[in-house]
Amino acid sequence: MFFNKDIVNYILEYYGRIKYVKGEYINIIHKYDERYTLLEPLITNKSIIMSNAERGENNRDFYFEVDFSIPGLGLVYDCGFLYGDEFEICYVDLRTSLIQIRTII
């Protein structure tokens, strides 16, 4: 038995977890699901990071900074942006003096 795609889409949208996007069905979390409130801060933080990130000319390199809730503490991520083909994560502490703990891969 085959159903019209419009009917299947309507049923799945009513269920609230599966939608038809660009030719395939994907599983989503309904906006009224209590798990959505757990994910919302993560999505917000990711969008803030992505809006502040600097991209290289080849669109592969990037650089961004993440500040912690304590003023003066943060992380710096650099992938090929300042130092060629290296990936660097740097812990920065500016509270009393400049302290940097760098990890380069």
N, C-alpha and C positions, 0 to 999 in steps of 0.2 A: 504494500500500500504506500503510495507516494502522496506527500502533502505539498501544497503550494508554498514557496519560500516565504511569501508574505505572512502566511498563517504561522509557519514555524518561527519566524522572527518575532511575531507578536506574542506567541506563547513564551518564548525564551526571554523576551524583554520583561514580560510580566513576572517571570521567575526572578529576574533581577541579577543574575550572575553570569549569563552568557549573552553575547551580542555578536551580530554578524558585521564584521568590519573588513573591507577590502578583500572580499572573496573567501573569508574564513571565519569560523566561529571562535571567539576568544572568551575566556573565563574572566569575569571581573567581580569586584566587591560592590554590592549595592550601597548607594550613598547613605542609606538609613541603617546599615549594618554597624553594630558597635565596634567592629574591627576597623572600620573606616576612621574612627577618631584616633586610633593608634597610629595609623599610617599618615594622617594629615600633617603632623609636624615634620615628619621625615621628608615628605614631598615638598613642603614649604621650604625647608632648609636646602634641599637639593636645587630648587629653582633659584634661591638666593645665591648659592655657590656658582651655579651655571651662569647667572647674569653678571657676576663679578669676575669670572674667569677670563683670562687673556689667551687667545689662540694664536698659534704660529702661522706663518705664511702657507705652510703645507697642510694646515688643518689637522695635523696629527700631534703637534706639540701644544702643550698648555701650561699655564701657571695660574694658581689661585691660592688665596689665603683663607683660613678658617679661624675666626676668633672664638675663644671659649667664653663662658659666662663670667669668668673672672677677668677683669680688665688687665691687659698687658700679657695675657697668655694666648698662644695660638699655634697653629700648624701652617706650614707652607708646603705646597705640592708643586713640583717643577718637573715636567717630563719633556726634556729636550728643548725647553724654551730659552734658558740662560746658559746651559752647559753642554750643548751638543746632544749626544745620544744617551745621556744619563738620566735616570729617574731619581729624584731627590725628595725626601720627606724631612722637613726640618721643624723641630720643636723650638719655639721662640718664647723666652721669658723676659719681658721688659719691665718688670715690677721694680727691681732695685738697680739692676744694670743689665747690659745686653748679654743674655745667655742663649746660645744656640747649640742644640744637639742635632747633628746632621746624620742622616743615613742615605747613602748613595748606592744605588743598584746599577 
